[in-house]
């Protein structure tokens, strides 16, 4: 379920996904709700585009570290490609 920032307190959260479109964000909310995962959504800017790179606003989805793998599994089943840190 979508939770407010205060719900998570001082714990670090893992970034799951950056949705660039409202429909995409709403669909992901449905996937995470169905999986019973607590998550946070914050809007922020990101750089996007290939030819014309620009700064855009997106919905950033976060969850607790202990829920990350379960959330990513649910996301893949729902047709999403979860964010992963490239090392």
SULSULFEN-V174636 format. One line per field, one symbol per residue. ss: DSSP state (H for helix, E for strand, - for the rest). psi: psi as a letter, one per 30 degrees, with the letter a starting at -180 (. if undefined). A space follows every 10 residues. Layout:
ss = ???
psi = ???
//
This chain:
ss = -E--HHHH-- --EEEEEEE- -HHHHHHHHH HHHH----EE EEEEEEEE-- ---EEEEEEE EEEEHHHHHH HHHHHHH--- -------
psi = kkllefefbg lklkkeljkf keeeeeeeee eeeefhkklk kkklllklle eiklklkljk kllleffeee eeeeeefggl jkkkkk.
//
